[in-house]
Amino acid sequence: MAVKITDICINCDACLDECPTESIVDNDENPTGEDIYYVNPETCTECIGDNDEPACAEACPTEGCIVWDVREGASHPVRDGMTAGEPCVED
């Protein structure tokens, strides 16, 4: 599992510097071509071992923008009790 930035993202850059694995790229570098920020599932660790919650979601000012996601290529374990599509952090 990894995290995913949804299309309600306001492109504020708050998450970019918070990611300890530099897994987040802005919309200009999104490999899917979508006009939203992108989290690389191959390198996203959900901040396990770094933070109690994903640092990107903690920094994000848009409630529900960053959600848990199951994508092919995710190489790290899911946090216990998390469900794909649910916000990583509840305000």
N, C-alpha and C positions, 0 to 999 in steps of 0.2 A: 504494500500500500504506500501511497504517497499523499501529498496534499495537492489540491487543484485550485487555481484562482479562477473564479467564475466571471461571467460577462458583466457583472455589476461592479467590477473593478473600476475605480476612478483614475487609475494611472498616476497615483500620487508619489510613487517611489518609496513609500515607507517600508516596504518589505525587502527591497533589494539589498540594502546594507545589513539587514538583520540575519540573513540566511548564513549559517555557519559553513555550509557546503557549497555556497555560490551556485545553487541549483535553479535560481530564479533569473529569468531574462526578461527584458522589456518587450513591448509589442513589436519593435523593429527587428528583434532577433528571434521571435517566436517561430519555431520550425513548422508549425501547422499553418502559418499564414494568417491566423486570426489576429484581430486587432486588440488583443488582451495580453497581459503578462502570462508567462508560461513557467511551470515548474517541471524540471526534468525528473521523471520518475526513476531513472537509473541512478541518480545521485542523491535524491531527497531521502533523508534519514528520519523525517518527522521530528527532528531535533532530539531523538532518543540519545541519551548520553550527554547532551548539551544543555537542554532546557526541559522544564516540566511540561510545557506546551510548545507547539511549533512557534518559533520566534516570529515568523512572518505573520501569522494570524494574530499574535499578541500586538504587533505593531500596526496592523491594519485598522484604519479608522472606519471602514465600511463593514457594518455588522453582517455576518453570513457570507462574506465575499470569498473566504478561503475555507474549502470543505475537504473532508477526507475523500480519497479517490482510489479506486482500484484500477490500475492500468497495466497493460502488458509491459514488461520490462522493469517493473518496480522490483528492486532487489533487497529491500529492507523489510523487517517485520512490521506488522500493524500493532498499534497500541491496543492493549486489551480493552474490549468493550466498545470500540469505535465502529461506526457503520458508514459505508460509502455514501456520500451526498450530504451528510450532516455537517454543520459548521464545526470547525476545529475548536473554536472558542466561542462560548456563549456570553454575551454581555449582560 
